[in-house]
Amino acid sequence: MRGIPPEVSLPGAAEDIVRMQGAHGRAGLTGADRARLAGWHESAADGGAEQEIVRLLTRPFSRREQIPEYYRYTSLHVYDWFLAPYADEPVAAGISGLRATLADLAAREGARTDLVSGAAPYLPERLARLRELIEQVDAVAIAPEGPVRGAGSTGRADHDDVLSWRLSVLTRCTAFPQSDDDNEHLFLRAVHSCELAFYLARWTACRAITAIAADDPAAAFRIGQVAEFAQLLNGIFHVLKTLSPQQFMNFREATGAASAVQSLNFHLMELALFGYDPRKSEVFCGIRHLRMLNDPPYRDHWPLREAVIASGRPELRTAFDAVERSMLTWRGRHYGFGRLYLPRQLKGSGGTEGAGYLKRFVNKDSCLPGTPGPVDEAMFKFALQ
C-alpha cells in the first residue's frame, strides 16, 4: 500500500528492544525483561541517533518518571517526538503521521494468515474500511493556497529522506500491543489515530480563534479543517467497529488502566471547541495529570464556538455547524461503543462508569463561554504525560 514508510534498520540495541517488546505482547515480558528495558532507558544518554531511539523505545518502562498507564500503553511520546520539528505548522506532518499509522495497520491486517485461510471473515470488511479512511485522510485540506491536500503532503516522504526516516521510526516504535491478540493492533492504532485527530482539531481550532480575533479571512478555512478532523474521528470509529465485543474483551484486561479518559489531547480538543465543562471538574481532580485543566488558562479558554458567535459572520456559523454535527455524531458513536463493548457490570478502564460516563457528556450545553483574549501557547502543543 502506498504511504507505508520503508522499514529501516534501527541502530544498535534498538532492534533487540523491538524484538523483545513485539514477541508476545508487552504483557508477556518478564520482570527481568522489564528491568532490562528500564536499565536501557536510564543508561541512554542524550544525543546520537541510537540513544535517541533507545530512549523512545524504553520510556514506557521508566522507573524514574510518573507515567500514567494510558501513556505507557500508547507510547504517545513517540508521536510527540515525530511532531516536534513541525510545531509551528504541524498539520502536514500530522497528516503524514496519521496516514503512516493507518497504512502500517492495513499492512499488518493484510498480512494476517487468517485472512488467507478465511478464518477471519471480518478482515476483508476491515481492510475495505481502512482503505476508505486512508482516502479520507488523503482528501484533507492542508493549506488554503493550492489547495494542498493530504495526499500531496504524504507523498513528500518519497522525496524527503528525513521525513521518511522519522515516519519509519514512528510506526516501528509504537506498534507494541499488550497482548499477542492480533485484533489489539486495530485498537491500539485506532487510539493513535484518534490522538492525532484530537490534536489537529485542537490546533486548527485555536488557529481559527486567532484568525477570527484578527479578522483574518483564513478563519473559515481553519474551521473547515476542524470539521475534516472531526469527520476523521468518525471514520476511525467506523473501522474500529469491525472489532466484535468478544474480540475486544479478549484483550481488554491486558490493557489494564490505560483509558482514553486520561487523554490530555481529548480533553483539550473539547475545551478548544466548546469551552470548559464544569461537570468534568471531579473527573479532572481524580486524575493527577488532568487537574491543571480545572485552572487558568484552561478554565478561562475562549472556545471556538463562542468566537464564532461573537464574530457575527454567518459563513463562520455555517462552517462551525458542520463541526458540531460531526462531533455530536462522534460522541454518540463513542457512547454506543461503550454500551455495546463494555458489559453493564464493568467499569471503564480508567475507573469511570464506562458507557454511563460517556453518556453524561454527549451534550455540550453546560460548557462555560470563557474569556476573549489571546490563545495560550499551551493550547497549540501536542499534550502528553
MIDRENGU-147620 format. One record per residue: z, y, x of N, C-alpha, C, CB in turn. Coordinates in steps of 0.05 Angstrom, whole numbers, plus 5000, padded with zeros to 4 digits. Glycine has a CB too. Layout:
<sites>
ZYXZYXZYXZYX...
</sites>
This chain:
<sites>
500049765017500050005000500050255017502450004981498250445010498250695026500850835024495950875015501650965046504051115046506450975058504751205019506150715065508250575078508250645107508050265074510350765118510350835146510250585163512850995154508750595186508550355203511350285213506650405226511950025214514549935223514649955254515249645214516050155263516350185292518650025303516650485300518549965328520849825341522950035347519849675367525349975339527550165344528650115373529850135323529650325385530450295413533050145417530750565426533250005440535649885450537049695429537550095457539649745425541249575408540549605378544149635412538949805371538449865343537249625328536650105340535449485341534149255328536249035323531949135346538048985341540248785336541948875312541948755361542449135310544149235288542649195262544849535293540049245261538549205237538648915228535549295241538148735247538248445241540948355231537448275265543048465243545748385235546348465206547848505254545548715199546248815172544348695151546049115172541948625159539948535140539848235135537348625148541348085151541047795149541847675122542847665171544247735113545247625087546647835070547247405093545948095074547348305060549848385074547948215031550648635071552948735085555548595076553249035080555648505052558048365043558448105058557848305013556347995070556547755086557447795115553947615086557848045123558748095150561648005153558448405157562247885176565047805181566648045191565047575202569248005193570948215204570148285232573848125203569448075247568548125275565948285276568247855290564148225257561648375256562148675250559748255234563948725231564548995224565949145247566349005199567649005261568949135284566949195305571148945295565049015309562949065330561249305322561248815333560549325296558949545287560449815289558049505258563049805283564650045285564850125315567549995274565149935332565249995361562650125371565749745377560350015361557850145368557850435360555549995355558750485335558750765325560550945342559750765296562850845350564651005365563751055394567450875365562250875405561350895433558751035436561250635445557251075414554651205415555051505419552951155390554251605442554551885448552352045435554651945478552752305431550652475420548452505441551852755413545952525432543752575450542252315455544652695476539652335456537952105462537251955436539451915481534751855435533751725411535351475404530851655414535951315425537351065420540151115408537650895445541651295420544351355410544251475382545751535429542251635377542051755350541551545329539751965350539751355334539151145315541450965312536650995324542850895333545250725331547350855314546350665359547751105317549751245301548951255271550151535311546351285266545451275238545951005226542451345237545350795241545550525230548450435226544250335249550350545241553050445241555050635228553950385269554250865219556151045206557750925183554751295196556450755166557950635144560350465153556150455127560550405179562750235189564750405205561650005206564450665204566250835219569150795211565451135216570950775231573750755226575151025228575050555245573751225236574951495240574351685218573951605266572151645203571451825181572251705154568351875182573151885137573851805109571251825092576151985097569851605091567251595077567651455050565051455094567051585028567251455002565451205001566551644979566151014985564650764984561750814976565950564964561351004958558551054950556851134973558551284929557951284992556351375015556151165037557551635026558150995038557950765056555750575046560650605059555550545020553650365008550750465010554250314978550450725005547750835003546550935029547751054983548250975050547251085075545651345072545450875090546651515054545251765049545251955073546551915025547051905092546952065117544252045131549151985136542851825127540151785139538151975125539251495138538351995099536652185085537252475093536952155054539752535097540552805107539352855134543652825108539452655152538252675179535252715176538752415195533952575158531052605155530252885146529952395135531752995127531153255115531953485132532453275088533753455151534953675166532853855179536753565187530753755192528853945205527254115185526953785222527354035159525754175139527454325119523953965124529854405128531854515109530854775096534454575124529254935109528355185097526355145075527155365119524854925076522854865055522554565053520055005061524454435039524654145040522953985021527454065036521454115003520053974982518053774992518754174963516253865011514153685021515453445035512353835040517453495052518753275066520253095046520753385087521553215026522953055007521052874991524453234988518752974984516752814970515752594988514452994961515352655014514452445033516552225035513952575061519152305037521252115038521551945013523852255044521152074990521351934965519051724962521252134941516651814970514451634968514751394987511751774974515651455012516051235031518251045021516951355058520351145008522450974997521250784976524651144986519650894958518550734937516450544947517350914915514850634967512750454978514050224993510950614997516350275006517750065020518749855000520150175037519849954977520749774956518449614945522149934934516149744940513849604929512849384948511549794923512949444974512049244994513949004994511949375022516549054992518548834992518148664966521348944993517848804944517548654919514948494919517548844895512848614930510248474931510248234949508148664939512048234969512148014988514047784980512948115016515447814958517347614950515947344944518947704925517047124953515846864949515846784919517446654965517846884904517846814875515746964859520646864864514447164871512147294858509747104859511447564871509346984883507046804886507446544869506746724916509846444868510346194854510546234824512946074864510846484815511146534786513946494776509246364771515846454795518646404786520046664778520146274809518846884783520047144774517947294757520847324799517747224731515647334714515847634710515747194688518147754716518448044713517248204735521448114710516548074758515548224781512848364777515348034804510948244764508448394760508848654745506448224745510548654724511048894709512549094726512748834684514449004743515949184761513949314780518049024776512149164792510249274811508349474797508649054824507649414772505849604758507349864753504949474731509849844745511350094740511850244766514050024727512250104788512550234814510050384821513250034836507750264817505150394823504850654807502750204818505650634781505550874764507351094774506250804735509751014783511651214793510651344818514451084797509451184836508451294861506151494855507451074880504451424835502351614827503651874816500551484806505851844802507252084791508252254814509651994773509352124835510252274859507952414872511652084879505652284874503352404886502252644871501152194888502952664846501952884829503753124829501552794801506153114842508053334842506853574857510753244854507153804846506254054859508154124881505954284838507154164905508754224928509054524933507654094953506854674929506854954934504955094914505955014963505455344907503755484888500955534898505055744880500655554924497955604934496455344937498055754962493955344929492355104934491054994909494054894946492354854891495154764893495354524912496254694865497654494925498154274942499754064926499654354968498853824925500253614910501653414929498253464892503353244918504853064934503152874950506552894916500752794940499052614955498152744981496652544938497653004981496853145005499153165025495853414999501553195014503853215031504452945045506253305015504352735030505052475041502852385061505352265019500352475057498252405076498652525103495652485064500352725106500852855132501852655152502853085129503252445143504452255162502252105178506152055147499852085167497651955181496852105206495351915163497452365207496552535229498852665243494652745219501252605235503652735246505452515257505252915225505452465283506852245295509952275291506252215324510852515292513752565289514652495261514552855296513152585241513852525213513552225208511952685194511552105218511251815215513551665226508551715228514451735250516851615263519251655245517251725291519751895236522151955220522051795194522352255215519751775181519551615157520251325161516851645144519251215184519850935190522750895195518150845214524051075210526951055215528451075188527851285234527551255171528851295145528851035129527351515129526550905126526450665110527850425123523450595104527650405149528850175163531950205164527750145191532950445165535850485168537350515141536350725185535950475119537250495093536750255075536150745078535550045086534749815070536849585072532049705079539449655066541549455070543249425045543349535094542349255026544049205003546549045011542449044982548449034993550948894999550548594997553048984979549048504977548748214972546048114984548848154942545647854982543047744990541247704966543447485006541847834944540247814919537848004922542047884894535447894919533048054922533048294903530547884918534148254879533948474859535748714866534848364832537648674884539248904892537649114907541648824909535449034920533749224934532749434914531349084948531949344890530949524870533149734863530049374845535549634858537749814850538350014872540249644844538449924897539150104919536950314923539449934945534450224922532250414925532050614902529650274929532850524878532850704855534950914859533450544829537250844870539351034876538351234897541950894886537151134919536051314939534051514927534751154962532251414910530151574898531451784880528151404883533451704864534751904847536152124863536851754829537352044886538652244902536752454912540052114926534352374920532352564929531452734906529952414942531052614882530252774859532452964850529552584835535052884851537253064845537153304864539952914849536853254890536853464909534553654906536853354938532153544902529753714900529753874874527253544901530853754852531153904827533054144831532153724804535254084845537254304850536054524868539854184863534754444890533654634909531654814895532454494933529754694880527754854867528955024844525554674856531054924831532355084810533655334823534554914796534955294846536155524859534155724869537955424882531855624878529655804886528555954862527355644900528555814839527655944814529556174806527355744792532156124809534156324802533756564820537056214805533356524846532956744864530456894857532756634893528256744850525756874843526057044817523556674839527556944798527957094773529457354779529556924752531557334795533057574802531357784816535457504820529357694832527657874847525057944831526857754873524857854806522457894790519957794805522158194784520357564817518157444833516557264814519357274857513957284813512257124795512456824802509457214796513456754825513656464832515756324816514356434862517356474800519556344784518456134766521056564768516256184752515155994733514255744748512756114718513055774771512155534787514655374794510655624812516755494804519155354812520355204788521255544824520455324765521555184742519854944735521755384717517254974738515454754734515954524753512554844737516654584778517454374797519954234788517854494825521954394778524354264768523754064746526354484757521954134728521153954707519853704718519154094687518253734739516953494751519053304763514953574772521053424776523153254788524853114766524953414807525253264744526653134722525052904710527253344700522452934709520752714700520752484719517952814696521052534745521252314764523652144759521252424793525852274751528352124745527851934722530652324737526252014702525651834680523851614690524251994658521951674708520251464719521851254735518151584736523751344750525451164765526950974747527451324783528051084725529450904706527550714692530951074685525150794688523150614676522750374694520450764671522650414720522450184738524950024739521750284767527250164740529850034742530349844718532150234743529249904695529749744671528149474672528949894647526649424693525549154697527648964708523049164715529949074714532348914722533748834696534149084741534248584692535648494668538648534672535048194662540148554650543048574652544348344669544348574624543248104666544347884681543747914711543347614671541348004717540648054745542548274757537748144748543048474742544848694751547648584756544948924731548648424738551348314740551548124764552248174715549348004772549347804794550147934820546647674797549548194823550248334849552248564845547748424863552848634820554448874815557148854830554948904786558448624829561048604842560948664871562248324837558748594884558448644913558348934920555948504924557549104900557349394906560049524904555449524886562049394893564749494894565149764879565749524922566349954893566950214881564750414887569650314892562450324894560250504900558850604875558150374919559850814863558750914837557351174841560950934817555151224827553751474829555251704816551051454815557451634802559251844792560352004816561651724776560351884840561352014864559252194877562351814883556852204866554652344879554952644877552052254868555152774900555153064900552453174891555853164928550353054900547653154892547253154862545452994906548252944849548052924820549553154806549152654810552153184813553753394800552753674807556653364809551753714832550753984839548154044825550353994869546453834820544053884804544753974776542353624803546553834763547353914736548454194736549253714724550054264756551254524758549154734762553354534781547154684779544954874784543354924759543154774806542954724742541254744718542854864695540154474711545254774691546654834666549354984669547154584650550454984693552955114698555354924700553455324677557555024706560054864709560954754682562255034722561554504681562354374656565354324658560854104652567054474643569954434645570954154638571354634627569354004623570153734616570153554640568253624594568853634661568753464685571053524704566153514700572753724697574853804715576653574724576654014702577353404704579153174710577752974728580053044684575152934723573552744740573552854769570652714729572953104772572853224798575553204813571953514797577653254798580353244810580952964820582453334790579952764806580552484813578952374836580152314790576952514846575252424868575352634890572252364858576552564912577252754933574952944941578252614957572652824946570452994956569053164934568352824970569853114908568753274887570553504878568153104863573053504889574953704879573953994884577653674894572454034905571554304911569754424888569954314937568554244872566854334850568354484828565254104839571054454828572654604809573254884817575254454804572354964841573055224853570555384858574655184879570855644863568555804872567455704898569256104875564955734904562855864888561655694866560655964906562455434866561055254848561755314818561854964854564355354813565155404785563855664774568155434784563255854792562156104783559056124784563356334799557855904792554955904796553455984771553955624805551556164774549856264752547556064750548756554757547455904729545555684727542755784719546455474708540855604723538055674716537755734686536155444724539155584670538855624641539655914634540655434625541856014645542756284639540856494652545556334649539856434676538056624688535456654672537356524717534556434661532056444644532656604619531156154637534856564606535556714582535757014588538256614570537057074610537457354618534757494624539257374642532857334634530257454641528757564617528557254656529157444594527657534570524757474571528057824567523957294589521057234592520456974577520257214623518756994556518256754540516956524556516456824517515256594576513956374591515956214608511856494610518156354617520256214632521856034613522056404646522356134589523855984569522255724562524356154543519655754559517955524553518055324575515055614547517955424600518055244623520655104625517455404649522855254619525455124621525954924598527755334621524654974575524954784553523954504562523254884528521854504578520854244589522854114607518154284604524354274622526454164639528654044622527654384658529454194601531654094584530853834570532454304564528453824560527553574546527653334565524753614535526553374589526553144608529353064616524953224633531053254621533853194629535353064606535253444638534953154581536253024558535252734556535653184532532752694559531652414559532952244580528552414562533152354604534352204626537252144621534052364653538752344611541652284605541952074584543052544597540152084564540251884543539551604554538251954521537651594572536951334584539151234602534351354600540451414616542651334633544951224616543651584649545551354594547551254576546750974565548051444553544250954557543250704546543450484567540350724537542850544592543150344614546050254616542150474641547850444615550750374616551550194594552450624616550650254570551450084546550349804549550350214520547849784559546549524560547549354584543549554561547949494607548449344631551349314638546949484654553149474625555949444630557349344605557249714640558249104604559649004581562049184574560748714586562649204549564649394539567349374554565049364510568049134562570649094574570749184603571548804572568449234615568349314643568249614646565949184657569649714667569549994674567050044691572050084688566250294693564150364712565150314740563250654708563350274759564150204786565750424800561750134802565650664789567250884801569950914788565751134800570750734769573250744756573250894730575250874774570851004722570651134696570350924674568251334696570151024649569950834627567050754622571150964601565450744642562750634640561050804622562850354631559750664602557950804584559351024569556750604564561850994563563351204548563451464564566251114543563651444590563651674608560951814605564251604637558751664607556151774606555651914579554051564611556551794557556151904530557452174527557251714509559752214540561152474538559552704548563752464553557752654567556352874580553352884573556752854609552452744552549652764544549053054535549052564522550953174521550553454512551553644533552053494485550153874537550854064558551754334546548554104576552554334521553254594508555954704517553354554478557554544531560154634540560154774567562054394541557854784580557754894607558255194607555154834620559555294627560155584630557655734639562555624649557455994631555056144638554956244667554756384621557256234681557256324709557056624712555056194724556856714737556756994743554157064757559157084760552557244747550057314761550557414789548457534745548857344807549157424835547557244853552157424843547657294879546157124898547056834897546557224927545156654901545856364901547156304928543356194897549456164927550856094951549255904968553655974945549355934994547755765012548355475009548255855041550755405002551555124999549854984977554455094991548755134958547255014937544454924946546955214914543655004970540954924980541054684998539755154993543454585004543754375024543854095011546154425041542653895025543053625016545953555019541253425033547153444998550153414997550953125000551253534972552853075017553952805020556752825033552052625037558052595035560652575048560452355069562852515028
</sites>
